[in-house]
Amino acid sequence: MDFEDFVRARGPALLRYGLVLTGNADDAADLVQEALLRLSSSWRRVRNKDDPEGYVRTIMARQHVSWWRGRRREHLTDEVVAPVRDDEHDLKDVWQRLRALPPRQRAVLVLRYHEELGDDEIAAILGVSRGTVRSQASRALATLRVRAQALSGRWE
């Protein structure tokens, strides 16, 4: 498979992944573009590996972490990003809640539940320890639980 075929075949999936990571369609497109630019320079080496898409996703996750480390601020809006796929409209509430989390916590949850990666893999991608992955996931899930209870009006 040549580089252009790979981009055509996997581009939409990479864009969805970027959208989940960033919570913003424009940032997602920038993230995919940056990752594909980096991939293009090493395509000959990467295409012979078992998982070129995994390689690009790792680039995207690391780049996203690098961006939010540099910014340390997010631009929050009331607007929810339009679904990338038709079947994602049911997940609007989930995406809204994920967007409200700090970037590192959101990245951990996306990598764990959307990408189905283990703690060691997530730690390697984000450049943090396994314990940090576990604590960030725990904090994120606790925050989501508290917010869900507050929204439903019940406190246990």
N, C-alpha and C positions, 0 to 999 in steps of 0.2 A: 504494500500500500504506500502510495506517495503522500507527501505532506498535505497537498490540496484535497485529496480524497479523505484523509483523516479529518481535516477541518470540516468538510461538508458533512461527513457522517456523524461526527461527535460534537460539532459546534453547538447545536441546540441543547444538548445535555450539559455541556460545560457552562452555557449561559444560565441554565436553571440552577446549577450548582453555585455559580457566582452570585446569583440573585438570593439564594438561601444564605450564603455567607454574609453578603453586604446589606441585604434588605433594601437595595436601591438598584433599579434597572440600569441607570447610567454608570454607577460604580461597578456593577456586575459586568457590563460590556467592557469597561476599561480593564477590569481584572482579567477577563478572558483574552483581550487583545494583548496585554502585557505578557501573559503566560504563553500564548501562541508565538509571540515574537521571540521569547526565550527558547521555546521548543524548536523553532525553525532553525536556529543556529546549531542545535545539537541533534537534529532529526536523524541523520545517518546513524548515529550511535544508538539513539533511543528506539527507533523503529524495529530494531532487531531484538529488543527486550521483550519480556512476556507481557508487559502492561504499559504501553505508552500513555494511555488515558490516566492511569494512576499517577504517572510521572507529572502530567500536566496538572492534575488536581492537587498534588503536593506543592507544586509551584504556586498555584492559586492560593492555597491555604496559607503558605508562608508569606506570600506577597500581601495578602489581606492583613495578617498579623503585623507585618512591617508597616503597613499604612496606618493602622489604628494606633500602633505604638508611637508613630510620628505625629499623628493628629491629637490623640487623646480626647478628641471631642467628636460628637456625632451631631448631625443636623437632623433633629427630630421634627417630624411633621405629623399631621393628622391623617394624611393621605396614605392609603394602603396601596402597595404596588399591585398592579393588575396581574392576574395569574398568567404564568407562562404557558401552562397546559390547561386544556379544558376541564380536566378532572380535579384541578387544584382549587376551584372556587369554594369547595367545602372546607378548605383549610385556611380560609381568610383569617379566622379568629386565631388560629395557631400561629400564623406568620406575624400577626399584629403583636401577640404576646412575646414571640421570640425577638422581634425588633426592639422591644422595651428592655431587653436584657443588656448588660454590658457586653462589649464585643467578644471578649475572651470566653465568657460563659456561653454566649450564643454559638461561637465557633465549636466549642466542645460538644454542645448538644447536637449541632448539625452533623459533626463528624461521627458522633456516637450513634444517633438514631436515624439520620437520613442516609449517611454513607455506611452505616453498620460496621464501624471500625472499633477495634479494641483499645483499651487505655494505653497500651504500649505504642500502638501505631499513632494514636492521636498525639501522644507526648512527642514522638519523633517528628511529626508533621509541624506541630506548633513550637517545637524547640523548648519544651518545658519538661518537668519531671512527671512521672506517673502519678505521684501524690497530688501535684497541682491539678492535673486533669480530673482526678477523683473529687478533690475539694471544689473545683469550679463547677463540676456537674452537680454535686450535692447542693451547692448554694443556688444554682440556677433552678433546679427542680423545686427547692424550698420556696424560692421567690415566686415561681409559677403557681405553686399550691396556694400560697397565701393570697395572691392576687385573684385566683379562681374562687377561693372561699369568700373573699371580700366582694367580688362581683355577684356571687350567688346569694349574698346576704346571710350566710350561715358561718358560724364560728364553732368549731368543735373543741 
